[in-house]
Amino acid sequence: PELCPAHTEVFQELLKDECHFINGTENVRFVQRQIYNREQYLMFDSDVGNFVGDTPYGEKLARCANSKPEYYRSVVDWFCRVSYELYAPFSVER
């Protein structure tokens, strides 16, 4: 059967978290990218310490998210360092 015209488009939202390790866990950088339909609209970089909007909508979200910086600044410790300890025996030490 033919699809309804309202359902012919495909929309995709992607939240991508990356941890970059330098010298083990001595220097850790956390980057979160928020992407909608292959266009990045918002990014957090732990080295910068706040959100940066890439589109007008992303700038609006960045202003809101930057009002609560404690959560995202601590993500390096509870997300990246814990992940490194879990996966290092399988990836780094081989």
Order of alpha helices (4+ residues) and beta strands (2+ residues): beta-beta-beta-beta-alpha-alpha-alpha
